[in-house]
Amino acid sequence: MIRVSIIVPAYNEEATILSILEKVRGQRVDGVAFEVIVVDDASRDATLARLESRPDLYDRLVSHRENGGKGAAVKSGLRAATGDYVLFQDADLEYDPAEYSKLMLPVLRFDADMVVGSRFLAPLYTRVHYLWHKIGNKTITGVFNVLFNTTFTDLYTCYVLFRRSLIVADELRTEGWEQQAEILCLVVRRSRTHYEVPIAYHGRTYDEGKKIRAHDALSVVWTIVRTRFRQIG
C-alpha cells in the first residue's frame, strides 16, 4: 500500500473548501491510501470555521495565526506529511481530484519519482483562460527544460506528485509563487524517473478568486536559474 499525503493550502476559500475536500475524500485508487492535510493560512473569512465543522474530511488541520502566503502553507503541510508521496491540491475547484487515478498510474506501474498533471497534453477539456498566463507558463516550462534537459509541457500546474523523501520543508528558501519552481528543481535534480499525464482544467477568473498574476513569472524564472546552479545535498 502506497501512502500519499495530499496537502491542501487554503486562504479565504469558504465558498469551495468543503466541496473540494468532499471530492478528495471520495477518491479510491487500488493500492493507495490518501492522507489529507489542510493548512488554513489565517483566512479572514469563514474557511477555518467550515473546516472545524467537518473534521471527517481531513486527517490533520494546521491553522496559521498569521497569513504567510501559499509557500508558508506548503511548508507547514510538508512538515505534517507522513506519506511516501506528496501531492498538492488547490482549495478551489480548478483541478478535479478524480484525476488522482491518472497521477498514480506511473507510480504504480513504473515506480515514478515524480508525476506532473499537464493541462496541455490531451485533456478531456480545458476552460479557456488568460493568454498571458499561458505565455508565462510556456516561458517558465521552456527555461526549465533547457536548463534541466527535460521535456515537460506544463510545469506550473497544481498537480505535482513526488516522493516525500526528496524534499525537506526547512531547506526551501522561497515562500511566494516561485516556491513551486524551487521544489521542481530540487526534485528533478535528486530523482530519475519523471512522468506527465493529461488532466482537465476548469480555471477561475480573477473575479472568481484567482490570485496568481502573469508578472509572477519573472520571479519564477529567476528561481529556476538560481536553483539549477545551487549547491544542494
C-alpha positions in Angstrom: 0.0 0.0 0.0 1.4 3.4 -1.1 0.6 6.3 1.2 0.1 9.7 -0.4 -0.1 12.9 1.6 -2.5 15.4 -0.1 -1.6 18.9 1.0 -4.4 21.5 0.7 -3.3 25.1 1.3 -6.3 27.4 1.9 -6.8 31.1 2.2 -10.2 32.7 2.1 -11.8 29.7 0.3 -15.1 29.5 2.3 -17.1 29.0 -0.9 -15.2 25.9 -2.1 -13.2 24.3 0.7 -15.8 21.7 1.8 -16.7 20.8 -1.8 -13.1 20.1 -2.8 -12.5 18.1 0.4 -15.6 16.0 -0.2 -14.2 15.3 -3.7 -10.8 14.4 -2.3 -12.3 12.1 0.4 -14.3 10.3 -2.3 -11.3 9.1 -4.3 -10.3 5.5 -4.3 -7.3 4.0 -6.0 -6.3 0.4 -5.6 -3.1 0.1 -3.7 -3.1 3.7 -2.5 -4.1 5.3 0.8 -4.6 9.0 1.0 -3.7 11.2 3.9 -5.4 14.7 3.7 -3.7 17.6 5.3 -5.3 21.0 5.2 -3.4 24.2 6.0 -5.5 27.3 6.8 -3.3 30.3 6.2 -5.1 32.7 8.6 -8.1 33.1 6.4 -10.2 36.2 7.1 -13.5 34.6 6.0 -15.3 31.5 7.3 -12.8 29.0 5.9 -11.5 27.9 9.3 -15.0 27.6 10.8 -16.2 25.5 8.0 -13.2 23.2 8.3 -13.7 22.8 12.0 -17.3 21.9 11.4 -16.3 18.9 9.2 -13.3 17.1 10.7 -14.3 13.9 8.9 -13.0 15.5 5.6 -9.3 15.6 6.6 -6.7 13.7 8.7 -5.0 16.8 10.0 -5.8 20.5 10.1 -2.9 23.0 10.5 -4.0 26.6 11.3 -1.7 29.6 10.9 -2.2 32.5 13.3 -0.8 34.9 10.7 -1.0 34.9 6.9 2.3 33.7 5.4 1.3 33.1 1.8 0.9 29.8 -0.1 4.6 29.0 0.3 4.4 29.1 4.1 1.3 26.9 4.0 3.1 24.4 1.7 6.0 24.2 4.2 3.6 23.5 7.1 1.9 20.8 5.0 5.3 19.2 4.2 6.2 19.2 7.9 3.0 17.4 8.8 3.0 14.9 5.9 3.8 11.2 6.7 3.1 9.6 3.3 5.5 8.0 0.8 4.5 10.7 -1.7 3.2 14.2 -1.6 0.5 15.7 -3.9 -0.6 19.3 -3.9 -4.3 20.1 -4.2 -5.6 23.7 -4.5 -8.6 24.5 -2.3 -10.7 25.9 -5.2 -12.4 23.8 -7.9 -10.0 24.4 -10.8 -8.5 20.9 -10.5 -10.6 17.7 -10.1 -9.5 15.1 -7.6 -11.0 12.5 -10.0 -7.6 12.8 -11.8 -5.8 11.1 -8.9 -6.0 7.7 -10.5 -4.2 9.1 -13.6 -1.5 10.6 -11.5 -0.9 7.4 -9.6 -0.6 5.2 -12.7 3.1 6.0 -13.4 3.9 5.4 -9.7 2.1 2.1 -9.5 3.3 0.8 -12.9 6.8 2.3 -13.2 7.8 3.4 -9.7 8.0 7.0 -10.8 9.7 9.6 -8.6 7.6 12.5 -9.8 4.4 12.8 -11.9 3.1 16.1 -13.2 -0.5 16.7 -14.4 -0.4 18.5 -17.7 -3.2 20.7 -19.0 -1.6 20.8 -22.4 -1.1 17.1 -23.3 -4.6 15.9 -24.3 -7.1 16.8 -21.6 -10.8 16.0 -21.9 -11.5 19.7 -21.5 -9.7 22.9 -20.6 -11.6 26.1 -19.7 -10.2 29.0 -21.9 -8.2 31.3 -19.6 -5.8 34.2 -19.7 -3.4 34.4 -22.7 -0.6 36.0 -20.6 -0.9 33.2 -18.1 -0.3 30.6 -20.8 2.6 32.6 -22.3 4.1 32.9 -18.8 3.7 29.1 -18.2 5.2 28.3 -21.6 8.2 30.6 -20.8 8.7 29.0 -17.4 8.5 25.5 -18.8 10.8 26.2 -21.7 13.5 27.7 -19.4 13.2 24.7 -17.1 13.5 22.2 -19.9 16.6 23.9 -21.4 18.4 24.0 -18.0 17.4 20.5 -16.9 17.3 18.7 -20.3 13.7 17.7 -19.8 10.5 17.7 -21.9 7.8 18.9 -19.6 4.8 20.6 -21.1 3.1 22.3 -18.1 5.3 23.0 -15.0 3.0 25.5 -13.3 0.1 23.1 -12.8 -1.3 22.4 -9.4 -0.9 18.6 -9.7 2.7 17.8 -8.8 3.2 14.4 -7.2 6.6 13.4 -5.8 8.4 11.2 -3.3 8.3 12.9 0.1 11.9 11.9 0.8 13.1 14.2 -2.0 12.2 17.5 -0.2 12.7 18.8 3.3 10.5 21.7 4.2 13.1 23.7 6.0 15.5 23.7 3.1 13.1 25.7 0.9 14.3 29.3 0.6 11.2 30.7 -1.1 7.6 31.3 0.1 6.0 33.0 -2.9 4.6 31.7 -6.2 8.2 30.8 -7.1 8.3 28.1 -4.5 6.9 25.5 -6.8 9.8 26.2 -9.2 12.3 25.6 -6.4 10.5 22.3 -5.4 10.5 21.1 -9.0 14.2 21.9 -9.4 15.2 20.1 -6.3 13.0 17.0 -7.1 14.3 16.7 -10.7 18.0 17.0 -9.5 17.5 14.3 -6.9 15.5 11.8 -8.9 15.5 9.8 -12.2 12.0 8.9 -13.4 9.5 11.7 -14.2 6.2 11.4 -16.0 3.4 13.6 -17.2 -0.3 12.7 -17.5 -3.1 14.7 -19.1 -5.6 16.4 -16.7 -8.6 18.5 -17.3 -8.7 22.1 -16.1 -11.5 24.5 -15.0 -9.6 27.7 -14.4 -11.0 30.6 -12.3 -11.2 34.2 -13.4 -9.8 36.9 -11.1 -13.4 37.8 -10.1 -13.9 34.2 -9.1 -10.8 34.3 -6.8 -7.8 33.6 -9.0 -4.7 35.0 -7.3 -1.5 34.4 -9.4 -0.6 37.1 -12.0 1.3 37.0 -15.2 4.2 39.1 -13.8 4.9 36.4 -11.2 6.6 34.5 -14.0 9.7 36.7 -13.6 10.5 35.6 -10.1 9.8 32.0 -11.1 12.3 32.1 -13.9 14.9 33.6 -11.7 14.3 30.9 -9.1 14.7 28.2 -11.7 18.1 29.6 -12.8 19.3 30.2 -9.3 18.3 26.7 -8.0 19.7 25.0 -11.1 23.2 26.1 -10.1 22.8 26.0 -6.3 24.8 23.5 -4.3 22.4 21.0 -2.8 22.6 18.0 -0.6 
